[in-house]
Amino acid sequence: MKVFNNPDRKQWSTLSKRAQIDKNRLNEAVTTILEDVKRNKDKALFKYAKMFDDVALESLEVTTNEIKEAISEVSEDLKQAITVAKNNIETFHVAQKEKEQIIETSKGVQCWRKSVGIEKVGLYIPGGTAPLFSTILMLAVPAKLAGCKEIILCTPPNKEGKINPAILYTANLVGVTKIYKAGGAQAIGAMTFGTETIPQVYKIFGPGNQFVTKAKELAQQQGVAIDMPAGPSEVLVIADKTSNPSFVAADLLSQAEHGADSQVIVLSDNQNIIDKVLLEVADQLEDLPRKDIAKKALENSRAILLEDIKECIDFSNEYAPEHLIIASDIAEEYGTQITNAGSVFLGNYSCESAGDYASGTNHTLPTYGYAKNYSGVSLDSFVKKITFQKLTKEGISTIGNAIEVMAEAEGLFAHKNAVSIRLASLK
């Protein structure tokens, strides 16, 4: 990790930058893939499976037999752990349901709003070196609660053409409709345009690398909604003198092991804490099976000493981290000052891993500073809000004149007449 001592505020924007590949090259590569999928459909998916996943697939859809086999391969301990997480996620998200309220804005004028589940949603689940079956819980559980009728899932296969058993078990457990063997930008393209096998959806969810994120951004231009720009994972830790350096180091490494393009940052007003954290990082790193990945992530990560905790909070709000851990005995006091973050973890025992798996909050969160203007996934992400209004005779009489005056002022006389003809009928 690179160390910075009391950098000037003018440097903060530079220190907040994430690693990126060439944007023009990225856009060109992903556009080519999407156009290929749009034109050649399943044929393109088979081609990219061979090219990127090194597998010659015979079919894209996961069969019932494959799911049954996967269920038998998952250990009882893991099944029980998944159930604990599922129950907590359901508890937290079901509480987000809004009670429908009819509001009388004027006499005889009633307005209300109804939440309706998005009918067709697509979930993208990364496979690769870390099959994120936990993300299925985070996406499919609220999708089912919201009433989404069709929930499809795309995830890349391994070289044997198989999907990780935990992914299939979890998808089956939470009621995913169909599962397909497709990864990367090409999977996003399939859900955007539809193919002979994979249906088109109305909204796409799920994290991924920069190719997946770019594909989701381009999907929006085709009329398909997305959850958010969610790229490589990141964590920022604010550690004061009451923090535990070994805990902080473990939290930093838990994100660094996600991928070489992940980024971790520790901020403190205490040099001794930073020194101890760096020693712990070096020590704990050596015991990690994914240490080579974590090492690459640490090359673009930072330990920053600032004047006081207020400055640490100010820096964090400018950085807008996906995950923010406040490692302090008075974390809740500091937490009230946070304005930009995907999810906040308060106190020395609130590890980020809890939110990733089983506390109940959603771990699909905005990265790359998008926490300044995006929220993480919630029940609301899977519904659309439809407004209703009902006017009685009294209602149109109450607000009719105001509508007429406003419509005439805008020169929209047909709008005015739609009111006037009704008012005249009441006389």
N, C-alpha and C positions, 0 to 999 in steps of 0.2 A: 504494500500500500504506500502511496505517496503521502508524505507528511507536510502539512502547511501550518506555520505558526503565525497567528493573528494577521491573516491576509486582509488587505484593505477592502472595503465594501465594493469598490469598483471592480475587484477581481471575482466577486461572488458569482456573477453571471457566467464567467468562464469556468469556474470550479463546478458549476451546476450542469455543465454540458455532459450529455451521454455520448458514448461511442456510436458512430454510425458508419455504414458503408456508403459508397457513392450513390447519391439519390437518383441521379439520372440513369445510372446503370441498373439500379434496383427497379425503377419505374418501367424501364424498357423490358427487362427480363420478365417481370410479373405480367405486364400487358401482353407480351407474346404468349405466355402460358394461358392466360384467360381467353384470349382470342382463339387459341387452338382448341380449348375445351368447348367453347361456344360453337365452333364449327364442326369439330370431329367427335364431340361427346365422349362416349365410353372408350372409343378407340384411343383418344388422347390420354385418358386416365390409365389405360393399360400401358401405354408408351411411357408415361412418366413414372409409373410404378417400377418399371424395369430400369429406367434411367436413374431415379433418385433412391429407390428402396432396394434395388438389385433383386427384384422378384418378378417372375412371370406369372401373373395371376390368371386363373381360369374364369373367375367370376368376382364381382365386386361386393355383392351382398353377403353378409355373414349368415350362415344357415342355422336352423334350430338345433341341429346336431352339434355344431361348433359351440353354441351357447351352453348346451347341456354338458358337453365335455369340459368346458371352462369352469362351470359351477363345481364340478367334482374335483377340480384341481386346486381350488382356492381353499386354504386352510381354515379350520373353524375359528382360530384366533383372529384371523384377518376378517372373516365374515362378521364376527362379533364387534370388532373395532369399527367396521364400516357401518354397522347398525347403530352404534353409539353416535357416530358423527351424523348419520342420516337423521336420527331423532332430534338432535340439537339444532341442526339446520332447519328442519321442519318447524320446530318450536319457534325459532327466531323469525322465520319468514312468514309463517301463518299469522303472526301478530301484526304483520304489515298490511293486512287486508283492511281496506277502508269501508266503513259503514256508509251505505248510500243515504244521502240526506237531501230532502226536498226543501229548497229555500224559497220563501215568498219574498221576492225583491220589491214588489209593489202589490197593492190589492188586486187579486185576480191574476197575478203573474207568478208562475212557479218555474223554477229552474233546478235542475239536478244533473249529476254526473254519474255515469255508470262505467265500471271497469269491465272490459271484455278481453278474454285471452286471445293473443295473436294465434291464429289458426295453425300456421305452419312455421316451425322454428327449426333451425339447423345448429347443431352443436359441433364445434371443432375441438377435438381432444388430442393434444400432442402425444406422440408415441416416443420414438427415438430412444435416447439413453435413459429417459425417465418417463415411463407411462403414467400419465397423470389421471388415474382413475378418480382421485379426489375431486377433480374439476367436474366430473359427471354429476356428483352429488350437488355441487354448487350451482349447476345450471339446470339439471333435470328436475330436481326437487321443487324449486320455485316455478318452473314451467308447468309441472303437474298441478301445483296449487293454484296457478293462475287460470287453469282450464285450457291450456294449449292442446288442440286435438291431435296434431301430428308433430312428433318430436323425433327428428332423425339425427344420427350421429355419424360423423366421418373421423377416421383415425388411421394413421399409416400402419401397414402390416410389417412384420419382420421379413427376413430373407426366406423364411419357409412359407410365407404367405399367411401367417397366423397373427391374431391380435392377442395381446397380453390377457391372460385369463381374468385378472382382476378388473380390467376394463369391461370385458363382456359380462362378468358377474354383476358388477355395479350397474351397468346399463340395463340389464334385465331386471334387477331389483327395483329400480326406480321408475320403470315403465317406459323406457325409450322404445319408440315404435319400430324403427329399422336401424341397423348398423351397417356401415359400409367401409370397405377397405380402400381408403383414399386419404392421402396426406398432403401437406404443403399448400401452396397457392392453387394447385389444380383442384383440391377438394373444395376450396372456397369458390372457385369457378363453377364447379359442378352444382353446388347449392344455389349459386346465383342464377345460372341459366337453365339448369336441369339437363339431364342426359337420359338415355334410354333406360337407365337403371335408377339413377339418383334423382329424386324429385326436386324441383325448384322450391325454395322456401321464401318466406316474407321477411325474416330477420335471422341474422347469423350471430352466434355467440362463441366466445372461446379465445384463449390466449394462443400465442405462437411466436415464431421468430419474425424478423423484419419482412420476410417474403410473405408470410401469412398476414401480417398487419397491413402491408401495402395492398394485398389482394382484397382485404376487407374494405379498405378505403376506396378502392376502385369499384367495388361492388355497389357502394352507395350511389355511384353515378349511373348504375343500371336499375335504380329504383328499389334495391334491396337494403333494408335497414341493418345496422350493426349495433352491437352493445356499446363499444367504445374502441379507441385505438389502444390495444393492450399488447405491448411488446415484451422485450426481455425484462425479467424480474429485477427488483431493486429494493433496498432497505436503507433507511437512515436511522441511526441511533443517537439520541442525545443522552450523554452519560455525565452525571454530576459526581461529586465526591462520595455519595452514598450508593453508587452503582457497584455491581460485582463484575470486575473485568473478565472473569472467565465466562460469565453468562453473556456479556456483550460480544466477546469473541465468537462464542458459539452461534449467536444470532447472525453475526456478519457472515460466517461461513455457511450457515444454512441457506443463505441467498446466493452466495458466491458459487455454490455447487450446482445451481440451476443450469448455468451455461456460461461459456466464455465471454458472452456479451452482457452478462449481468453486471450490476454495479452496486457496491456497498460503501456507505459513508458513516464514519463515527465523528461526532462533534462533542467537544468538552471544553470546559473552562479550567480544567485541571490537567497539567502536564503529566503528573504522576499516573493518573488514570489512563491517559493515552499510551504512555510507555508500557504499562502493565497489559493493556488490551492488545497491543502489537506483539508482545511476547507470547501472550496466550494464543493469538491467531497463528503465529509460527509454530507453536507447540502442538495445537489441536489439528492443524492442517495435515501434519504428517500421518495421522491415523485415519484419514478419510479415504475411502475407496475411490472417490471422485476428486482426489486432490489435484490432478493435472488440470481439470476443468476449473476448479476453484482458483488455482494459481493464476490462470489467464484472466479470470475476472478481477482478481486482486490487483493486477497490473494497471487497471483503469479505475481503481478505487482509492479512497482518500481518508486520511485521518486529519482532522482540522482542529487546532486549538484556537479558541476565540476568547474574547475578553470576559464574558459572563454568560449565564444561561439565557438571558434575554437575547443576546446576539445569536446564540445557538438556535433559538426559536425563530428569530428573524431569518436566519439563513435557511432553516428548514422550510419556512413558508415560501421562500423564493424558489427553493429546489422543488417543492411540491412532491414529496416521495409517494411511491405506491404504498409502502409500509413504513410507518414511523413508530419506533419504540422509544419511549421516554423511560430510561433506566434510572429511576430515582425513588426515594422514599416519599417524596411529595409530588409524584407524577401528576396527580389529578389537578393540583394547583397550576402546574405548567400547561396541562392539557387544555385549559380554558382559553389559552392564547393561540391555539392552533387554528389556522384558517384554511390551509391547503394540505391535504393528505388523503390518500385513498382509504386507509384504515389505520387506527391509532391503537397502540398497545401500551397500557399504563402500568408502570411498576416493574420491579425486578423479576417478578415471576410470570409476567405476561409475555411469554415468548411468541415470536411471530409464527412459529410452527402451529400454535394453538389455533390461530385464525386460518391457517392453511388447511387444517384438517377437521377440527372437531368442536371448536367453541360455539359455533352456530352462525357467526357472521360469514359473509360471502368473500371468497378469496379472489374472485375475478374483478380486478381493480385497474384503474387508469395508471399508466406509467409515462415515462418521458416528460413529466411535468404537466400532463393532462389533468392531474388532480386539481388544477386551478379552475377547470371548467367542466369536468366530468365527475359523476359519482360512480361508485362501484355497482356491480349488478345487484339488483334487489327484486322483490316481487313485481314492482312497478315496471321493471325492464321487460316483462313478458306480457304486459297488458297494454291495451290502448284505451284512452278515456273518451267516451262518447258523451257529449252534453245533450240534454233534453230541455225543452221548454214547453209550457202549456199556458195559453192565455184564454181566459173566459171572456164573456161579453164585458164584464166589469174590467178585466185586465186590459183589453184593447182600448176601452174608453179611458182608462187611467193614463196609459203612456202613449196613446195614439197621436195626440197633438205634437208631442215632443218628436216622434218619429217623422211626422209630416214636415215639421220645420227643418229638421236636420237633412232629410232627403232633398227638399227643395233647395237648401243652401248648397248642396253638392251637385245640383242640376240633374238629379236622378228622379224624374217625375213618375216613372213607372213604379219605383219603390214607394213614392208618396201615395200613388193611386191605390196600391195594394192595401194601404191603411184606410184611405179615404172612402173607398167603396164599402168597407166593412162598417166604418162609423156611420155612413149614410143609411145602411140597412137597419141600424139600431134606432133611428129616429122615427 
